[in-house]
Structures are given as C-alpha cells and as structure tokens.
Amino acid sequence: MNQDVIIKNLILLRKANNLTQKELAIKLNYSDKIISKWERGESLPDIIALNDISKYYNIKIDDLVNSLYNKDLSSNDISKIEIRKVKEPAKVLIWSLFLAIILVIVCAWVGGPYVAIIAGLLLVLYSVIISIPISHFEWEVNYKDNIFRVVNKVTRTELWKNEKKVDEVYRLLAVGIKLTSKVEEETLIVNVVSGLIEPKCKVLIN
C-alpha cells in the first residue's frame, strides 16, 4: 500500500463530503483521534477500517489504497449528502388512517351497503382532515456553511436556504418532486418522492 496515496485519499474524500474529522469518526464508529492520526500519517487504517471507509464512500478498496482518487468530486455518486429529519407527524396519526380503513371494511361487511356508504364518506372526510398533519415532514442539510431546509406539505414542497425560500413545487402528494439551489459554482438538487408511509428525501450536489 502507498501510504502517501492513502493519506491524500482520506483527506480528499472527507473534505469532498463536507465532513469534519469528528463527524467522520462518528459515522465510522472510530475516535476522531484515530482519524487525525490516519490523515497525519502517524498510523494507517487496517483492512477492517479500510473496508469500513470504502463502504461509507461507496468506492472500492483498490481505489482507496492504490491510486490517487481523482474522480470528479462534484459528481453525484461521490457528493451524496446526509439528510437530517427534523420534523415528522406522530406515528399514531399515520396508523390511525389505516385503522379507519379497516373499520370501514368491517362496517361494510357487518352493516350492509348503506352503512358502508356512510362509513366511506366519513373516511373520505377524515382522510382530508388528517392529510394536513400527516403530510408535514421537514429535513435539514448543512453544506458549505449553508443550512438548507426541505419542507413537505399537503399541496407543495419548499426548499429554504438560510431561512430564505429559494424554490418550491406545487403538487398534491410528494411524487417525483425536484428542487434546486445554487451553492457557489455548484447546484444542490433535492429529490422528494413518496414512500409507503412517508415521503423520502435525497440531496445531491452537481
């Protein structure tokens, strides 16, 4: 293994992912002192640590130890950013909708068609009312001293940069939503898609 190459790659990859040594240590479950020693060349990661590092950065161990990693660091596969969920509805609200559906099915089976119609109408009304709180999700991303917040609501999804709204999409339900913001010479791209119970958010740099 080429020690100089490993040291340069470790520093390069950490900075490309906008991580401090302490933040990387937490993600890899190592101490920040160990990370510091690796980057200063006082010690080298063993094969287990190299495997952990390569998995985290989604690269091969060979790329980490044998050649200077010169891939375009602004490309999407290296610049995936971690997203922190900061707000979500109570799980009991989400599961109450499933319970309401089950109750309607039971009413239709036991009470007949008229009861089923009434129960169905009540379910529609309940679904409209509860869609407001259960659709509200927020995520936060820190990138290059900027705080980005993604806010998902019933009819729209918003992207905020340092408490200023920079983009929004009006759409019922979060299906294939794409939001963007400029960060220096780069573009921060937010994709929000619907999940089984909650929307999913992914942020990339291009």
Kinemage of the C-alpha trace (Angstrom):
@kinemage 1
@onewidth
@group {chain A} dominant
@subgroup {mainchain}
@vectorlist {calphas} color= white
{ca met a 1} P 0.000 0.000 0.000
{ca asn a 2} L 1.169 3.505 -0.824
{ca gln a 3} L 0.971 5.487 2.422
{ca asp a 4} L 1.012 8.915 0.768
{ca val a 5} L -1.823 7.924 -1.587
{ca ile a 6} L -3.968 6.637 1.290
{ca ile a 7} L -3.410 9.802 3.330
{ca lys a 8} L -4.298 12.077 0.411
{ca asn a 9} L -7.377 10.000 -0.428
{ca leu a 10} L -8.625 10.052 3.150
{ca ile a 11} L -8.339 13.839 3.322
{ca leu a 12} L -9.739 14.337 -0.179
{ca leu a 13} L -12.796 12.153 0.361
{ca arg a 14} L -13.595 13.601 3.773
{ca lys a 15} L -13.452 17.184 2.524
{ca ala a 16} L -15.393 16.315 -0.623
{ca asn a 17} L -18.199 15.079 1.608
{ca asn a 18} L -18.037 18.237 3.730
{ca leu a 19} L -17.168 16.354 6.928
{ca thr a 20} L -15.009 17.268 9.887
{ca gln a 21} L -12.778 14.620 11.401
{ca lys a 22} L -15.144 14.338 14.346
{ca glu a 23} L -18.211 13.916 12.114
{ca leu a 24} L -16.472 11.221 10.071
{ca ala a 25} L -15.361 9.461 13.249
{ca ile a 26} L -18.965 9.278 14.445
{ca lys a 27} L -20.170 7.878 11.125
{ca leu a 28} L -17.431 5.226 11.018
{ca asn a 29} L -17.643 4.492 14.748
{ca tyr a 30} L -13.981 5.409 15.349
{ca ser a 31} L -12.442 8.107 17.527
{ca asp a 32} L -11.568 11.439 15.943
{ca lys a 33} L -8.010 10.963 17.247
{ca ile a 34} L -7.666 7.869 15.055
{ca ile a 35} L -8.958 9.791 12.024
{ca ser a 36} L -6.443 12.549 12.773
{ca lys a 37} L -3.568 10.051 13.064
{ca trp a 38} L -4.522 8.477 9.709
{ca glu a 39} L -4.557 11.859 7.976
{ca arg a 40} L -1.214 12.886 9.529
{ca gly a 41} L 0.354 9.576 8.556
{ca glu a 42} L 1.133 8.544 12.122
{ca ser a 43} L -0.731 5.288 11.521
{ca leu a 44} L -2.661 3.601 8.726
{ca pro a 45} L -6.151 2.080 8.800
{ca asp a 46} L -6.114 -1.722 8.951
{ca ile a 47} L -8.029 -3.871 6.458
{ca ile a 48} L -11.227 -3.723 8.530
{ca ala a 49} L -11.059 0.072 8.729
{ca leu a 50} L -10.273 0.327 5.002
{ca asn a 51} L -13.334 -1.789 4.291
{ca asp a 52} L -15.498 0.449 6.502
{ca ile a 53} L -14.169 3.590 4.823
{ca ser a 54} L -14.632 2.290 1.281
{ca lys a 55} L -18.192 1.172 2.050
{ca tyr a 56} L -19.068 4.555 3.516
{ca tyr a 57} L -17.735 6.438 0.476
{ca asn a 58} L -19.122 3.814 -1.915
{ca ile a 59} L -15.774 3.113 -3.583
{ca lys a 60} L -13.516 0.077 -3.940
{ca ile a 61} L -10.666 -0.532 -1.511
{ca asp a 62} L -8.291 -0.655 -4.506
{ca asp a 63} L -9.316 2.896 -5.431
{ca leu a 64} L -8.610 3.982 -1.877
{ca val a 65} L -5.129 2.484 -1.489
{ca asn a 66} L -3.549 2.145 -4.932
{ca ser a 67} L -4.084 5.394 -6.813
{ca leu a 68} L -4.915 8.991 -6.057
{ca tyr a 69} L -8.670 9.308 -6.192
{ca asn a 70} L -9.072 11.839 -9.000
{ca lys a 71} L -12.730 11.281 -9.825
{ca asp a 72} L -14.819 14.424 -10.271
{ca leu a 73} L -15.807 15.166 -6.690
{ca ser a 74} L -18.814 17.168 -7.775
{ca ser a 75} L -20.354 14.106 -9.427
{ca asn a 76} L -23.497 12.686 -7.888
{ca asp a 77} L -22.118 9.362 -6.721
{ca ile a 78} L -19.449 10.958 -4.515
{ca ser a 79} L -21.354 14.007 -3.304
{ca lys a 80} L -24.326 12.376 -1.647
{ca ile a 81} L -25.199 14.433 1.397
{ca glu a 82} L -26.616 13.172 4.641
{ca ile a 83} L -30.079 14.488 5.468
{ca arg a 84} L -31.355 15.028 8.993
{ca lys a 85} L -35.091 14.671 9.561
{ca val a 86} L -36.162 17.455 11.918
{ca lys a 87} L -39.955 17.141 11.871
{ca glu a 88} L -42.490 14.422 11.187
{ca pro a 89} L -46.071 13.670 12.237
{ca ala a 90} L -46.825 11.394 15.144
{ca lys a 91} L -46.916 7.753 14.074
{ca val a 92} L -50.283 7.333 15.760
{ca leu a 93} L -51.802 9.765 13.243
{ca ile a 94} L -50.384 7.847 10.303
{ca trp a 95} L -51.568 4.469 11.575
{ca ser a 96} L -54.984 5.849 12.551
{ca leu a 97} L -55.719 6.221 8.839
{ca phe a 98} L -55.083 2.520 8.317
{ca leu a 99} L -57.310 1.762 11.305
{ca ala a 100} L -60.075 3.902 9.803
{ca ile a 101} L -59.860 1.943 6.542
{ca ile a 102} L -60.146 -1.335 8.445
{ca leu a 103} L -63.204 -0.027 10.324
{ca val a 104} L -64.892 0.902 7.039
{ca ile a 105} L -64.278 -2.608 5.705
{ca val a 106} L -65.728 -4.118 8.883
{ca cys a 107} L -68.763 -1.804 8.707
{ca ala a 108} L -69.374 -2.751 5.082
{ca trp a 109} L -69.177 -6.435 5.927
{ca val a 110} L -71.379 -6.284 9.040
{ca gly a 111} L -73.786 -3.411 8.359
{ca gly a 112} L -74.504 -3.735 4.677
{ca pro a 113} L -74.247 -1.270 1.776
{ca tyr a 114} L -75.896 1.760 3.441
{ca val a 115} L -73.644 1.610 6.469
{ca ala a 116} L -70.687 1.105 4.118
{ca ile a 117} L -71.596 4.266 2.157
{ca ile a 118} L -71.878 6.359 5.312
{ca ala a 119} L -68.653 4.921 6.706
{ca gly a 120} L -66.933 5.547 3.355
{ca leu a 121} L -68.000 9.193 3.324
{ca leu a 122} L -66.760 9.616 6.881
{ca leu a 123} L -63.468 8.016 5.859
{ca val a 124} L -63.077 10.485 2.982
{ca leu a 125} L -63.778 13.391 5.339
{ca tyr a 126} L -61.340 12.027 7.922
{ca ser a 127} L -58.682 11.465 5.239
{ca val a 128} L -58.943 15.072 4.052
{ca ile a 129} L -58.679 16.435 7.595
{ca ile a 130} L -55.806 14.189 8.667
{ca ser a 131} L -53.846 14.693 5.429
{ca ile a 132} L -52.754 18.129 6.686
{ca pro a 133} L -50.776 16.993 9.754
{ca ile a 134} L -49.572 13.633 8.402
{ca ser a 135} L -48.075 15.143 5.249
{ca his a 136} L -45.849 17.643 7.086
{ca phe a 137} L -42.235 16.474 7.023
{ca glu a 138} L -39.080 18.582 7.279
{ca trp a 139} L -35.450 17.715 6.582
{ca glu a 140} L -32.279 19.738 7.144
{ca val a 141} L -28.940 19.679 5.332
{ca asn a 142} L -25.728 21.548 6.150
{ca tyr a 143} L -23.476 22.225 3.173
{ca lys a 144} L -20.651 24.766 2.846
{ca asp a 145} L -21.816 26.874 5.793
{ca asn a 146} L -25.362 26.972 4.448
{ca ile a 147} L -28.396 25.467 6.155
{ca phe a 148} L -30.934 24.007 3.737
{ca arg a 149} L -34.394 23.013 4.901
{ca val a 150} L -36.831 20.920 2.875
{ca val a 151} L -40.469 21.345 3.903
{ca asn a 152} L -43.089 18.937 2.593
{ca lys a 153} L -46.762 19.920 2.957
{ca val a 154} L -50.070 18.668 1.536
{ca thr a 155} L -50.031 20.637 -1.699
{ca arg a 156} L -46.432 21.814 -2.034
{ca thr a 157} L -42.800 21.149 -1.180
{ca glu a 158} L -40.418 24.014 -0.390
{ca leu a 159} L -36.640 24.444 -0.296
{ca trp a 160} L -35.239 27.034 2.116
{ca lys a 161} L -31.645 28.288 2.188
{ca asn a 162} L -30.595 30.086 5.372
{ca glu a 163} L -34.243 30.873 6.231
{ca lys a 164} L -34.980 32.182 2.715
{ca lys a 165} L -37.231 30.251 0.341
{ca val a 166} L -35.346 29.536 -2.894
{ca asp a 167} L -37.588 27.024 -4.686
{ca glu a 168} L -40.956 25.317 -4.367
{ca val a 169} L -43.170 22.897 -6.264
{ca tyr a 170} L -46.962 22.834 -6.003
{ca arg a 171} L -48.134 19.244 -6.227
{ca leu a 172} L -50.599 17.094 -4.322
{ca leu a 173} L -48.564 14.301 -2.726
{ca ala a 174} L -44.778 14.173 -2.999
{ca val a 175} L -44.259 12.297 -6.257
{ca gly a 176} L -41.090 12.948 -8.251
{ca ile a 177} L -40.515 16.458 -6.883
{ca lys a 178} L -37.231 18.155 -7.786
{ca leu a 179} L -35.962 21.369 -6.160
{ca thr a 180} L -32.672 23.162 -6.785
{ca ser a 181} L -30.472 25.897 -5.316
{ca lys a 182} L -27.086 27.328 -6.269
{ca val a 183} L -24.169 26.906 -3.850
{ca glu a 184} L -21.211 28.879 -5.198
{ca glu a 185} L -20.468 27.161 -8.548
{ca glu a 186} L -22.439 24.025 -7.684
{ca thr a 187} L -26.111 23.112 -7.807
{ca leu a 188} L -27.797 21.488 -4.842
{ca ile a 189} L -30.528 19.139 -6.053
{ca val a 190} L -33.335 17.880 -3.827
{ca asn a 191} L -35.479 14.928 -4.849
{ca val a 192} L -38.588 14.126 -2.824
{ca val a 193} L -40.575 11.007 -3.649
{ca ser a 194} L -43.490 9.314 -1.954
{ca gly a 195} L -42.791 6.340 0.270
{ca leu a 196} L -45.120 3.687 1.615
{ca ile a 197} L -45.973 5.701 4.737
{ca glu a 198} L -43.816 8.813 4.458
{ca pro a 199} L -42.030 10.754 1.695
{ca lys a 200} L -38.321 10.134 1.105
{ca cys a 201} L -35.793 12.921 0.578
{ca lys a 202} L -32.422 12.734 -1.189
{ca val a 203} L -29.984 15.614 -1.715
{ca leu a 204} L -27.193 15.611 -4.298
{ca ile a 205} L -24.567 18.086 -5.466
{ca asn a 206} L -23.912 18.554 -9.171
